[in-house]
């Protein structure tokens, strides 16, 4: 009887288990031991956190990217299959026994493992938006070819996924993604010229990694989400809009041709979209607290100011150009954000570096993973040269 019960558990692999999305996914799994079993975990180098996760969830497989961390972990844990490097992480992504792969590695590093999961025909809970920003057309093609399934974990894309389920696409006029506006909402360009990394990292609603938090402050993250939505839902870029919504309660609006709208609403907590991705076609009870309408007196919506936050416009430009241009956009942004965090760039210089790299790039078709990786490498080198100037 015990064996039959275990066989009914959904086997989960979490790529990036020590990050914020990975830890939240494990919180959900912990509360539903009768539904989920952790088959595999991966991390870049956080040995201490990963060791604690191994003790608590007893995965069969663990992969760690950095060799030094691998050697350290190998001395501490027993009775698991410990894998090394990017190939080890990709092996987790392809595991035959896995029912769902949570792709939560931050940045371009998540592309290849996500791509491998797609080629293996897996169901993927996608939190790594860069996979679709860098290689959207390729990922879409391989998803269809290999009968894979992508369930979005970004709160806005999960919201759209829920709102358009069962809708006829010709009846959709526009999708609106919402953004909190970040820590500098309502400020003028000169007011954010000398902001510090600490100020930019002080997000008013979400607790996230450093890069995504800075991208939220520049609105580049919302630009990435526009590109992601374009590929996920096969919607023209021109039909995807952005609204600043500081309460972060409405996560998307779907506008129909008859002038009506559907909205998805919840308290701002990433455990909700994570739980939905894990449990589909079911919904799990008690994941987050319901909205307290006695404390929610108003819902505000504003059009973003792209003069103050031009990164959003650059993302639209890259999406419309297509090919390898979104790859270059992401790579240049990643390098520029890192330079800002190291105080080598001012906040308002981030978009300038990205634009210079984009202007220097002649976009190609992005028809292979090798072409995408080549464009990514070129853009990183170009961005570093511009920063050195």
DABELFEN-V693378 format. One line per field, one symbol per residue. phi: phi as a letter, one per 40 degrees, with the letter a starting at -180 (. if undefined). A space follows every 50 residues. Layout:
phi: ???
//
This chain:
phi: .ccccccccccbbbcgcccccccccccccdcbccbbbccabaacaccccc ccccccbfccbabbcccccdcccccbbbgbccbbgccccccccbdcccca bccbccgcccccdcdcccccgccbccbcccdcccadcccccccccbfcbb bcbddcccccdcccdgccdccccabbcbbcggcbdgccdccbdbccdccc ccccbbbbccccccccccgcdccccccccdccbfbddccbbbbcbccfbc cabbcbccgcbbbbbaccacccccccccbdccbccgcbccccccbbcabb bbccccccbcdccccccccccgfcccccdccccdccccccccgcbcdccd ccccccccccbbcbcfcbcccccccccdccccccccccc
//
